[in-house]
Structures are given as structure tokens and as C-alpha cells.
């Protein structure tokens, strides 16, 4: 009963993802993705100007308020939002898109598990740890690891689909060419735009 006392679920929490397909990767793509996963993050964001720093501070306050309506844990927000921002920017992604994807995939649950075994905030399939990681799917419950994998994978799909966000989102979910999932993520994205 220790898990119940800590407020942890006794059974895995189900999530939205699960149909993502393992596709063969050419060696150059596998190497590039693997390299992107293993680069370390700086301890704090670096800004080119005071205006950029102020914009980030404004974004952080606004997103904290929006996230508080969904998740009450303020301690979690202090780590989660800066990490989402950093990993999104690092992968060249729109932060609002990544937050919309997280909302649809896991509803901001760190330990979410889909019926197909996708894990964490961004519902990363465990096969990715074998393809481009260290092979340990347990690391997908680590905040930065999950967000890094998810952002790198989404960037890969955007590149594969030549910038077509709709098709890349379909690939991310394993529903390429079908409307419901990309439409849900794009609708959720609007709640995270500034």
C-alpha cells in the first residue's frame, strides 16, 4: 500500500498512443537521431538578448498558469516547462505544438502507458530506445529523456514529411493520412499559443 499512500496509481495509466510503427532507418538517419538523443543539455537556457529572456519569462508564467489548471504539482511545473521549452527549441519545434501533442498523448502524465506500451509524456514507443538509445525502455519515464526522444522523433517525422505537420503527426501516432489524431493535436496546440 505504499504506492497508494504516495498517491501513485496501482495499475498503469492508459494513454492515447500506440499505433506508431517501427520503420527501418538508414544508417545515416539512425546515427543522426542517436547523436541528437545523447547530447547533453545546458543547465539553464541561454538568450541572445534581454528581450528574448523577458519573452521566455513571460511564456513560463503564462504556461505555468495554464498547466496548473491541468496538473496541480507546482514543483513538477518548475522542471517540466523549462525542459519542454528547451527540448522543443533544440529540435527546432514549435513549443505550443509539443505541448499540444503531450496533452493529447498523455494528458501531462509522466508515467502514462498506452495499450501498445508507449511511455511517458510524449508516449514514446520502447523500440526507439533500441534503435537510437541505450536499449533501456525504463529511461522513457525520465522527464528529459522522454521529451528529448519525443522531440527528436517528431523532428525526424517532420523532415521525412518535408515539413507537413499533419502528415508528421499522423506518422508520430501511427495513423498517417487519417484526420482524428493530427486534428486533435492541432486543436490542443491552440491552448498553448501565446
Secondary structure, DSSP 8 states (H G I E B T S, - for coil): -HHHHTT--SS-B--S----------HHHHHHHHHHHHS---SS---SSHHHHHHHHHHHHHHHHHHHTT---HHHHHHHHHHHHHHHHHTT--HHHHHHHHHHHHTT-TTBB-TT--BTTTTB-THHHHHHS-S-GGGGGSHHHHHHHHHHHHHHHHHHTTT-HHHHHHHHHT-TT-HHHHHHHHHHHHTT--
